[in-house]
Amino acid sequence: MKQTIQIGRRTIRCDFGFIFILLVLFATSCFAIYNAFNLIRYNAGPFYLKRQIMWYIIGFAMLMLISRFQNKALFAYIPIVYKALIYVLIYLLLSKLLHRFTGFSLPFAGPVNGAFSWIQLPGLGSFQASEFMKVVLILQTSNIIADFQKKHPNPSVQDDLRMFLQIAKWAVLPMVLILLEPDTGLFIIIGFTILVLLLCSGIRKIYIWIALALVAVLFGGFFFLYFYQNDLLASLVSSYQLRRIDAWLYPEHNYLGSSNQLYTALLSLGSAGLTGHGLQANIVAIPEAHTDFIFAAFGQCFGLIGTLFIIVICLGLDLYLCKMAYNVKVPANRLIIIGTIAMLFYQQFQNLGMIIGLVPITGITLPLISYGGSSTLSYFILFGLIMNMSPTSSRIIKISFDILPHWIAFKERFNLH
């Protein structure tokens, strides 16, 4: 909830509790990257730390800028932003196809770790359009559902299908383009977030059961083929994805190859004990210690206590957003906050789960802790919009710099002349 502070003639309205949590995440992210200096290759740790500080400063500035406008006015630009991001995603796909057939890629759209997900801007860094597309899809899906609920208080099956089709018109094309980059992790994040929003839309339970049945059939079919028809499965999915499953199920079998990331993460956490090996410890070499595996790097240095601290501050953000969603009365705004919570929680669960071996490694970072400019800015755009949605407390805190009234009151109280 936003608090109102009146300083002289100036009035400031801000959700200081929310800002405090974001500042704690900022400090934790910077400290975690600093702590991983000895694990980052090519002595690039200071570079990433400076960049992360820069992205957070830009993020806070963007949050404050967005909070000065009405969300309704900002939502009018969603179609324009959507089209621009679609063009960028198509450009990346064309670069990938060109690279496959000629060995060359389009300007500013070369491969990074085998994926065509980033536009590289000289002097500025990389821009990941898919990170911002997930923001657009959360906003648009929430608005579609809220508008549908308003127009159809007792929807028929045909009405539900029209809503699904309307959401699909916005979501299918960008999701396919993101999957082709390939960025399976972000594809799953967007799909999961839209599914949660649909579950909160009040649709019939039969749709939920059908969706769960389809997911169960897909997973069951995949693992049946994996264990009993591996050759057939290899013809349907890439060898890279199969190696990820092998590494997840049998991390000890190829710990110098495909299982190296999971094996070293488990080794670093398992050897750290309660308090870890100390600041900037380099007992176990951890790949991508500033991005995907920053939780493992932090745990190696500070043990169970350090990992619990990371989990607590992540849950603190999630719970605060839950409180904001509960206090918000406008349906579309509530859905946007729910979508943000779903996206955050899934990323947190997936990142922490893959590090401890609960789920396969998918290259998903720990949001607002791992290094990443596009991810950080995309969340701060959502946070700025959510700050606008937060209701304002009726209490006003007044701060006056005029000491004369206070001095007169002080003299009268103690009979000073």
Phi, psi and omega per residue, in radians:
M1 nan 2.376 -3.120
K2 -1.328 2.429 3.072
Q3 -1.786 2.599 3.123
T4 -1.881 2.145 3.106
I5 -2.081 2.198 3.124
Q6 -1.885 1.969 3.132
I7 -1.906 1.769 -3.031
G8 1.098 -2.110 3.112
R9 -1.644 -0.040 -3.086
R10 -1.700 2.383 3.140
T11 -2.013 2.260 3.130
I12 -2.074 2.223 3.056
R13 -2.059 2.114 -3.070
C14 -2.728 2.552 3.042
D15 -1.535 1.563 -3.024
F16 -1.200 -0.507 3.075
G17 -1.109 -0.743 3.111
F18 -1.138 -0.775 3.118
I19 -1.078 -0.692 3.134
F20 -1.067 -0.754 3.129
I21 -1.105 -0.708 3.121
L22 -1.157 -0.621 3.081
L23 -1.166 -0.655 3.083
V24 -1.120 -0.737 3.087
L25 -1.112 -0.687 3.088
F26 -1.037 -0.869 -3.129
A27 -1.116 -0.713 -3.134
T28 -1.142 -0.740 3.130
S29 -1.076 -0.816 3.139
C30 -1.097 -0.738 -3.141
F31 -1.165 -0.673 -3.136
A32 -1.149 -0.709 3.100
I33 -1.183 -0.734 3.075
Y34 -1.044 -0.702 -3.125
N35 -1.137 -0.450 -3.088
A36 -1.612 0.174 -3.077
F37 -0.907 -0.773 -3.077
N38 -1.276 -0.177 -3.130
L39 -1.795 -0.181 -3.112
I40 -1.568 2.283 -3.068
R41 -1.194 2.733 3.038
Y42 1.065 0.399 3.139
N43 0.926 0.650 -3.077
A44 -1.569 0.095 -3.103
G45 -0.972 -0.872 3.119
P46 -1.019 -0.628 3.117
F47 -1.084 -0.834 -3.131
Y48 -1.153 -0.642 3.127
L49 -1.129 -0.801 3.120
K50 -1.080 -0.700 3.128
R51 -1.140 -0.721 -3.136
Q52 -1.123 -0.718 3.072
I53 -1.055 -0.741 3.131
M54 -1.086 -0.799 -3.119
W55 -1.123 -0.662 3.124
Y56 -1.177 -0.710 3.113
I57 -1.091 -0.773 3.082
I58 -1.088 -0.683 3.125
G59 -1.087 -0.799 3.105
F60 -1.124 -0.700 3.102
A61 -1.098 -0.707 3.114
M62 -1.150 -0.696 3.105
L63 -1.046 -0.815 -3.136
M64 -1.165 -0.627 3.125
L65 -1.162 -0.788 -3.138
I66 -1.100 -0.650 -3.100
S67 -1.180 -0.167 3.124
R68 -1.555 -0.087 -3.122
F69 -2.039 2.824 3.027
Q70 -1.412 2.396 -3.127
N71 -1.045 -0.619 -3.123
K72 -1.048 -0.678 3.113
A73 -1.193 -0.652 3.141
L74 -1.237 -0.621 -3.125
F75 -1.119 -0.389 3.141
A76 -1.127 -0.366 -3.121
Y77 -1.593 0.004 -3.106
I78 -1.015 -0.825 3.125
P79 -1.044 -0.645 -3.141
I80 -1.169 -0.803 3.128
V81 -1.113 -0.700 3.135
Y82 -1.030 -0.840 -3.133
K83 -1.107 -0.723 3.134
A84 -1.076 -0.755 3.139
L85 -1.188 -0.627 3.074
I86 -1.060 -0.764 3.115
Y87 -1.068 -0.693 3.125
V88 -1.148 -0.750 3.132
L89 -1.121 -0.674 3.079
I90 -1.151 -0.690 3.096
Y91 -1.042 -0.729 3.109
L92 -1.141 -0.688 3.110
L93 -1.130 -0.741 3.098
L94 -1.084 -0.666 3.101
S95 -1.116 -0.692 3.112
K96 -1.114 -0.788 3.133
L97 -1.123 -0.726 3.106
L98 -1.082 -0.720 -3.140
H99 -1.148 -0.645 -3.120
R100 -1.138 -0.673 -3.034
F101 -1.651 -0.406 -3.078
T102 -2.123 -0.304 -3.063
G103 1.519 -0.082 3.110
F104 -1.927 2.740 3.113
S105 -2.183 2.870 3.119
L106 -1.218 2.734 -3.127
P107 -0.994 2.397 3.068
F108 1.158 0.214 -3.069
A109 -2.351 0.769 3.126
G110 -1.390 2.950 -3.123
P111 -1.296 2.520 3.025
V112 -2.232 1.983 -3.069
N113 0.958 0.634 3.079
G114 1.478 -0.066 -3.112
A115 -1.984 2.550 3.092
F116 -1.832 1.268 -3.049
S117 -1.993 -0.175 -2.984
W118 -2.175 2.494 2.903
I119 -1.692 2.067 -3.114
Q120 -1.592 2.031 -3.131
L121 -1.842 1.991 -3.089
P122 -0.990 2.251 3.113
G123 1.482 -0.294 -3.104
L124 -1.954 -0.457 -3.100
G125 1.923 -2.803 -3.076
S126 -1.861 2.654 -3.122
F127 -2.167 2.146 -3.126
Q128 -1.869 1.807 -3.057
A129 -1.088 -0.592 -3.083
S130 -1.114 -0.514 3.106
E131 -1.129 -0.629 3.140
F132 -1.449 -0.454 3.085
M133 -1.137 -0.604 3.129
K134 -1.128 -0.565 3.082
V135 -1.159 -0.816 -3.138
V136 -1.044 -0.743 -3.097
L137 -1.212 -0.610 3.048
I138 -1.088 -0.830 -3.106
L139 -1.113 -0.813 -3.067
Q140 -1.232 -0.717 3.115
T141 -1.093 -0.737 3.121
S142 -1.092 -0.759 3.136
N143 -1.167 -0.663 3.108
I144 -1.106 -0.807 -3.126
I145 -1.130 -0.763 -3.132
A146 -1.115 -0.720 3.108
D147 -1.147 -0.672 3.105
F148 -1.123 -0.770 3.129
Q149 -1.079 -0.629 -3.129
K150 -1.214 -0.715 -3.082
K151 -1.424 -0.459 -3.059
H152 -2.250 1.382 3.127
P153 -1.118 -0.503 3.077
N154 -2.220 1.305 -2.998
P155 -1.236 2.578 3.020
S156 -1.554 3.067 3.108
V157 -1.086 -0.683 3.118
Q158 -1.117 -0.662 3.096
D159 -1.106 -0.755 3.108
D160 -1.050 -0.757 -3.119
L161 -1.134 -0.634 3.082
R162 -1.118 -0.683 3.103
M163 -1.130 -0.778 3.108
F164 -1.033 -0.737 -3.129
L165 -1.141 -0.689 3.140
Q166 -1.130 -0.730 3.089
I167 -1.149 -0.715 -3.125
A168 -1.100 -0.597 3.123
K169 -1.047 -0.574 3.123
W170 -1.500 -0.630 -2.904
A171 -1.647 -0.575 -2.963
V172 -1.123 -0.875 -3.087
L173 -1.037 -0.930 3.131
P174 -1.095 -0.596 3.131
M175 -1.163 -0.680 3.090
V176 -1.135 -0.769 3.129
L177 -1.095 -0.673 3.110
I178 -1.174 -0.695 3.125
L179 -1.135 -0.550 -3.119
L180 -1.392 -0.171 -3.087
E181 -1.027 -0.806 0.020
P182 -1.701 2.475 3.041
D183 -2.372 1.357 -3.072
T184 -1.100 -0.652 -3.105
G185 -1.051 -0.850 -3.124
L186 -1.219 -0.575 3.056
F187 -1.033 -0.776 3.135
I188 -1.178 -0.681 3.122
I189 -1.030 -0.833 -3.120
I190 -1.133 -0.780 3.132
G191 -1.069 -0.747 3.122
F192 -1.113 -0.740 -3.120
T193 -1.119 -0.780 3.116
I194 -1.114 -0.670 3.111
L195 -1.085 -0.758 3.117
V196 -1.091 -0.739 3.118
L197 -1.094 -0.684 3.095
L198 -1.148 -0.669 3.112
L199 -1.133 -0.511 3.130
C200 -1.551 0.030 -3.080
S201 -1.519 -0.115 -3.129
G202 1.487 0.387 3.134
I203 -1.214 2.890 -3.132
R204 -1.110 2.531 -3.111
K205 -1.094 -0.452 -3.133
I206 -1.072 -0.598 3.103
Y207 -1.144 -0.666 3.127
I208 -1.111 -0.780 -3.140
W209 -1.147 -0.662 3.108
I210 -1.117 -0.761 3.132
A211 -1.093 -0.771 3.123
L212 -1.122 -0.670 3.121
A213 -1.125 -0.715 3.124
L214 -1.119 -0.749 3.111
V215 -1.075 -0.760 3.139
A216 -1.100 -0.721 3.135
V217 -1.143 -0.747 -3.141
L218 -1.097 -0.823 3.135
F219 -1.163 -0.758 3.126
G220 -1.085 -0.752 3.120
G221 -1.131 -0.691 3.139
F222 -1.074 -0.850 -3.075
F223 -1.309 -0.446 3.003
F224 -1.113 -0.832 3.106
L225 -1.122 -0.627 -3.104
Y226 -1.096 -0.756 -3.051
F227 -1.533 -0.484 -3.010
Y228 -2.091 -0.341 3.137
Q229 -2.397 1.023 -3.015
N230 -1.110 -0.613 3.139
D231 -1.139 -0.697 3.103
L232 -1.146 -0.728 3.125
L233 -1.108 -0.654 -3.131
A234 -1.110 -0.443 3.108
S235 -1.436 -0.233 -3.095
L236 -1.752 -0.547 -3.124
V237 -2.165 2.891 -3.095
S238 -1.289 2.686 3.102
S239 -1.121 -0.515 3.104
Y240 -1.086 -0.761 3.134
Q241 -1.180 -0.653 3.100
L242 -1.138 -0.673 3.108
R243 -1.126 -0.595 3.091
R244 -1.099 -0.710 3.115
I245 -1.184 -0.744 3.087
D246 -1.017 -0.770 -3.119
A247 -1.137 -0.599 3.138
W248 -1.238 -0.783 -3.070
L249 -1.393 -0.546 -3.079
Y250 -2.319 1.237 -3.047
P251 -1.156 -0.398 -3.105
E252 -1.470 -0.269 -3.007
H253 -1.260 -0.600 -3.094
N254 -2.411 0.983 -3.033
Y255 -1.247 -0.173 3.037
L256 -1.674 -0.064 -3.117
G257 -2.165 -1.982 -3.024
S258 -1.161 -0.427 -3.121
S259 -1.614 0.075 -3.001
N260 -1.063 -0.746 -3.084
Q261 -1.104 -0.864 -3.133
L262 -1.171 -0.716 -3.108
Y263 -1.095 -0.796 -3.125
T264 -1.213 -0.592 3.097
A265 -1.122 -0.807 3.119
L266 -1.125 -0.685 -3.137
L267 -1.153 -0.723 -3.117
S268 -1.169 -0.730 3.122
L269 -1.251 -0.699 -3.108
G270 -1.179 -0.513 -3.105
S271 -1.551 -0.133 -3.001
A272 -1.408 -0.454 3.140
G273 1.196 -2.609 -3.061
L274 -1.343 -0.737 -3.014
T275 -2.000 -0.088 3.071
G276 1.431 -3.024 -3.053
H277 -1.695 0.006 3.095
G278 1.819 2.958 -3.065
L279 -1.029 2.321 3.101
Q280 0.963 0.611 3.101
A281 -1.148 2.548 3.126
N282 -2.329 0.888 -3.138
I283 -1.281 -0.759 3.112
V284 -2.114 2.212 3.133
A285 -1.274 2.088 -3.081
I286 -1.945 2.113 3.089
P287 -1.256 2.615 3.124
E288 0.905 0.814 -3.051
A289 -1.214 -0.300 -3.139
H290 -1.732 -0.122 -3.110
T291 -2.132 -1.697 -3.028
D292 -1.080 -0.596 -3.005
F293 -1.992 0.576 3.134
I294 -1.180 -0.509 3.104
F295 -1.149 -0.712 3.111
A296 -1.172 -0.691 3.116
A297 -1.131 -0.720 3.112
F298 -1.158 -0.714 3.134
G299 -1.159 -0.622 3.105
Q300 -1.060 -0.642 -3.075
C301 -1.482 -0.594 -3.023
F302 -2.164 0.143 2.967
G303 1.105 -2.684 -3.108
L304 -1.073 -0.657 3.140
I305 -1.081 -0.766 -3.140
G306 -1.143 -0.746 -3.140
T307 -1.174 -0.664 3.085
L308 -1.121 -0.613 3.093
F309 -1.085 -0.778 3.118
I310 -1.067 -0.784 -3.123
I311 -1.101 -0.716 -3.097
V312 -1.122 -0.773 -3.104
I313 -1.242 -0.550 3.060
C314 -1.157 -0.771 3.098
L315 -1.154 -0.585 3.093
G316 -1.041 -0.761 3.091
L317 -1.120 -0.779 -3.128
D318 -1.060 -0.805 -3.099
L319 -1.180 -0.639 3.106
Y320 -1.130 -0.699 3.093
L321 -1.155 -0.627 3.068
C322 -1.073 -0.726 3.099
K323 -1.096 -0.719 3.123
M324 -1.130 -0.720 3.120
A325 -1.092 -0.654 3.136
Y326 -1.155 -0.653 -3.086
N327 -1.405 -0.365 -3.117
V328 -1.359 2.373 -3.083
K329 -1.785 -0.436 -3.115
V330 -1.295 2.155 -3.054
P331 -0.980 -0.787 -3.116
A332 -1.098 -0.729 3.124
N333 -1.119 -0.727 3.124
R334 -1.092 -0.703 3.133
L335 -1.144 -0.654 3.112
I336 -1.097 -0.742 3.119
I337 -1.170 -0.709 3.106
I338 -1.080 -0.738 3.101
G339 -1.087 -0.691 3.088
T340 -1.121 -0.747 3.110
I341 -1.079 -0.787 -3.134
A342 -1.055 -0.767 -3.132
M343 -1.143 -0.791 3.116
L344 -1.064 -0.866 -3.063
F345 -1.115 -0.715 3.135
Y346 -1.120 -0.761 3.115
Q347 -1.076 -0.745 3.122
Q348 -1.096 -0.827 -3.132
F349 -1.105 -0.776 -3.109
Q350 -1.129 -0.775 -3.115
N351 -1.151 -0.865 3.138
L352 -1.180 -0.644 -3.135
G353 -1.154 -0.673 -3.126
M354 -1.255 -0.487 -3.134
I355 -1.270 -0.576 3.132
I356 -1.729 0.118 3.013
G357 1.524 0.212 3.129
L358 -1.319 -0.589 -3.108
V359 -2.357 2.803 3.120
P360 -1.134 2.717 3.102
I361 -1.300 2.214 -3.123
T362 -2.187 0.079 3.101
G363 1.331 0.462 3.114
I364 -1.633 2.280 -3.116
T365 -1.464 2.905 3.063
L366 -1.508 1.923 -2.975
P367 -1.044 2.351 3.072
L368 1.233 -0.023 3.040
I369 -1.940 -0.866 3.109
S370 -1.170 2.729 3.055
Y371 -1.178 2.402 3.070
G372 2.912 2.050 -3.101
G373 -1.314 -0.863 -3.098
S374 -1.096 -0.756 3.138
S375 -1.084 -0.798 -3.126
T376 -1.100 -0.819 -3.112
L377 -1.145 -0.660 -3.134
S378 -1.098 -0.700 3.113
Y379 -1.209 -0.657 -3.130
F380 -1.195 -0.501 3.009
I381 -1.084 -0.818 3.092
L382 -1.087 -0.722 -3.124
F383 -1.130 -0.638 3.091
G384 -1.106 -0.755 3.094
L385 -1.135 -0.688 3.141
I386 -1.178 -0.640 3.069
M387 -1.021 -0.670 3.101
N388 -1.140 -0.518 -3.108
M389 -1.393 -0.409 -3.060
S390 -1.094 2.255 3.121
P391 -1.157 2.737 -3.097
T392 -1.756 2.329 3.104
S393 -1.179 2.549 3.126
S394 -1.303 -0.281 -3.124
R395 -1.345 2.369 3.118
I396 -2.037 2.198 3.100
I397 -1.690 2.080 -3.097
K398 -1.820 2.285 3.094
I399 -2.143 2.107 -3.107
S400 -2.046 2.418 3.102
F401 -1.692 0.037 3.123
D402 -1.504 1.858 -3.049
I403 -1.490 -0.179 -3.077
L404 -1.073 -0.851 3.123
P405 -1.056 -0.631 3.141
H406 -1.198 -0.650 -3.141
W407 -1.181 -0.699 3.110
I408 -1.124 -0.758 3.130
A409 -1.117 -0.664 3.127
F410 -1.129 -0.740 3.137
K411 -1.141 -0.731 3.127
E412 -1.156 -0.621 -3.114
R413 -1.169 -0.702 -3.062
F414 -1.852 0.237 3.084
N415 0.954 0.817 3.119
L416 -1.622 2.390 -3.125
H417 -2.252 nan nan
